[in-house]
Amino acid sequence: MTFELRTARLRLRTLDKSHAVQVRDYFARNREFLEPWEVRRSEEYYTVKTHKKLLAADRESEELGQMFKVWIFKADEPQRVIGSISLSNIVRGAFLSCHLGYRLDHEEVNKGYMKEALREVIRYAFEELKLHRIEANIMPRNAASLAVVEKLGFYQEGLARKYLYINGAWEDHIHMVLRNEAMEAPSPY
């Protein structure tokens, strides 16, 4: 069953393994564009078989409450994936936090889609999932990504040196955070 959030121009949907072709096509189209910002991918990554497995694993993590991931579609192009947003490593209890990840199709940058989609996912995270913190770790040279989260109110908490192994090298990341200021106290387990 697909879950959907809507914005004025976008549809944000959870997907399952039946959508593997659409997801594989997204990654194939954006292979070079995403390469500087992600782990190195083998040729096997660009197969439908791999994306069936990855989508099934995402669904399991969602069912366990450890992740919330949506794939981005334009309202007027509802079959073509143009990106994704994930809230991963969701921790409950006293922490109520997660890590934010996002990516967009190279043909759709600078149109405001990511800001629009993130605004809705943040609303969902704070109002529906009752999270207190969203943490995004971004490479200092990724000015576009930093600009998006800054426009949404994220602030810098520090620099994590050699934080993630990206495209064959350990990369520093700026630790950006957005807190749910409306939340007064943690909800029970």
C-alpha positions as CSV (number, residue, x, y, z in Angstrom):
1,M,0.0,0.0,0.0
2,T,1.4,3.4,-1.0
3,F,1.3,6.3,1.4
4,E,1.2,9.8,-0.2
5,L,1.8,13.4,0.9
6,R,0.8,16.2,-1.4
7,T,2.1,19.7,-2.0
8,A,1.0,22.2,-4.6
9,R,3.2,20.8,-7.3
10,L,4.4,17.4,-6.0
11,R,3.4,14.0,-4.8
12,L,5.6,12.3,-2.2
13,R,5.0,8.6,-2.1
14,T,6.3,5.6,-0.2
15,L,7.1,2.9,-2.7
16,D,7.6,-0.9,-2.6
17,K,9.5,-3.4,-4.8
18,S,6.8,-3.1,-7.5
19,H,8.2,0.3,-8.3
20,A,11.8,-0.9,-8.9
21,V,11.8,0.0,-12.6
22,Q,10.9,3.6,-11.9
23,V,13.5,3.9,-9.1
24,R,16.2,2.2,-11.2
25,D,15.4,4.6,-14.1
26,Y,15.8,7.6,-11.8
27,F,19.3,6.4,-10.6
28,A,20.4,5.6,-14.2
29,R,19.4,9.1,-15.4
30,N,21.2,10.7,-12.5
31,R,24.3,8.5,-12.2
32,E,26.9,11.1,-13.0
33,F,25.0,13.9,-11.2
34,L,24.8,12.0,-7.9
35,E,28.3,10.5,-8.1
36,P,30.1,13.3,-6.1
37,W,27.7,13.1,-3.2
38,E,27.1,9.4,-2.7
39,V,29.0,6.1,-2.0
40,R,30.6,4.5,-5.0
41,R,28.1,2.2,-6.8
42,S,28.8,-1.0,-8.6
43,E,27.2,-1.8,-12.0
44,E,24.8,-4.2,-10.1
45,Y,23.4,-1.2,-8.3
46,Y,21.8,0.0,-11.6
47,T,19.7,-3.2,-12.0
48,V,16.0,-3.7,-11.3
49,K,16.9,-6.7,-9.1
50,T,19.0,-4.5,-6.8
51,H,16.3,-1.9,-6.5
52,K,13.6,-4.5,-5.7
53,K,15.8,-5.6,-2.8
54,L,16.5,-2.0,-1.6
55,L,12.9,-1.0,-1.8
56,A,11.9,-4.2,0.2
57,A,14.5,-3.3,2.8
58,D,13.2,0.3,3.0
59,R,9.7,-1.0,3.5
60,E,10.9,-3.3,6.4
61,S,12.6,-0.3,8.1
62,E,9.5,1.8,7.7
63,E,7.4,-1.0,9.2
64,L,9.8,-1.1,12.2
65,G,9.5,2.7,12.6
66,Q,13.2,3.2,11.9
67,M,12.7,5.1,8.6
68,F,10.3,7.2,6.6
69,K,11.1,7.5,3.0
70,V,9.2,9.1,0.1
71,W,9.9,9.3,-3.6
72,I,9.2,12.6,-5.3
73,F,6.9,12.9,-8.3
74,K,5.6,16.0,-10.1
75,A,1.8,16.2,-9.9
76,D,1.6,16.6,-13.7
77,E,4.0,13.7,-14.2
78,P,2.9,11.1,-11.7
79,Q,4.9,8.1,-13.0
80,R,8.4,9.6,-13.2
81,V,10.5,9.7,-10.0
82,I,12.4,13.0,-9.7
83,G,14.0,12.4,-6.3
84,S,13.7,11.1,-2.8
85,I,13.7,12.2,0.9
86,S,14.4,9.9,3.8
87,L,14.3,10.2,7.5
88,S,16.5,7.4,8.6
89,N,17.9,6.2,11.9
90,I,14.7,7.3,13.7
91,V,15.3,7.0,17.4
92,R,12.4,7.2,19.9
93,G,12.5,7.6,23.7
94,A,14.2,10.6,25.0
95,F,16.0,11.4,21.7
96,L,13.2,11.6,19.2
97,S,15.6,12.3,16.4
98,C,16.5,11.2,12.8
99,H,18.9,11.8,10.0
100,L,17.7,13.5,6.8
101,G,18.8,12.5,3.3
102,Y,17.6,13.9,0.0
103,R,18.4,13.9,-3.7
104,L,16.8,15.4,-6.8
105,D,16.9,14.8,-10.5
106,H,19.5,16.9,-12.3
107,E,16.8,18.1,-14.7
108,E,14.7,19.5,-11.9
109,V,17.2,21.5,-9.8
110,N,16.7,25.2,-9.1
111,K,12.9,25.0,-9.5
112,G,12.1,25.0,-5.8
113,Y,10.9,21.3,-5.8
114,M,13.3,20.1,-3.0
115,K,12.4,23.0,-0.7
116,E,8.7,22.4,-1.3
117,A,9.1,18.6,-0.7
118,L,11.3,19.0,2.4
119,R,8.9,21.5,3.9
120,E,6.1,18.9,3.8
121,V,8.3,16.0,5.1
122,I,9.4,18.2,8.0
123,R,5.8,19.0,8.8
124,Y,5.0,15.3,8.8
125,A,8.1,14.5,10.9
126,F,7.2,17.0,13.6
127,E,3.4,16.8,13.6
128,E,2.7,13.1,12.7
129,L,5.9,11.3,13.7
130,K,6.4,13.6,16.8
131,L,10.1,13.9,16.3
132,H,12.1,16.6,18.1
133,R,15.2,16.9,15.9
134,I,16.1,16.4,12.3
135,E,19.8,16.2,11.5
136,A,21.3,16.7,8.1
137,N,25.0,16.1,7.4
138,I,26.3,17.9,4.3
139,M,29.7,18.2,2.7
140,P,31.0,21.8,2.9
141,R,31.4,22.1,-0.9
142,N,27.7,21.1,-1.5
143,A,26.5,24.8,-1.4
144,A,23.2,24.0,-3.1
145,S,22.3,21.4,-0.4
146,L,23.3,23.7,2.4
147,A,21.3,26.6,1.0
148,V,18.1,24.4,0.9
149,V,18.3,23.4,4.5
150,E,19.3,26.9,5.7
151,K,16.2,28.4,3.9
152,L,14.1,25.9,5.9
153,G,15.6,27.0,9.3
154,F,18.3,24.4,9.9
155,Y,21.3,25.8,11.8
156,Q,24.9,24.5,12.0
157,E,26.0,22.6,15.1
158,G,29.5,21.8,14.0
159,L,31.8,20.1,11.6
160,A,32.3,16.3,11.6
161,R,35.7,15.6,10.2
162,K,36.1,12.7,7.8
163,Y,32.5,11.7,8.7
164,L,31.3,9.6,5.7
165,Y,33.1,7.6,2.9
166,I,31.7,9.3,-0.2
167,N,32.8,8.4,-3.8
168,G,36.0,6.9,-2.6
169,A,37.2,9.4,0.0
170,W,36.5,10.3,3.7
171,E,34.6,13.6,3.5
172,D,34.0,16.3,6.2
173,H,30.3,17.1,6.8
174,I,28.6,20.1,8.3
175,H,26.1,19.0,10.9
176,M,22.9,20.9,10.3
177,V,19.9,20.6,12.7
178,L,16.3,21.6,12.8
179,R,14.4,21.3,16.1
180,N,10.7,21.0,16.7
181,E,10.3,24.1,18.8
182,A,6.5,23.3,19.3
183,M,7.3,20.1,21.1
184,E,7.3,20.6,24.9
185,A,8.3,17.2,26.2
186,P,9.1,13.8,24.7
187,S,6.1,11.5,24.1
188,P,6.2,8.1,25.8
189,Y,7.7,5.0,24.1
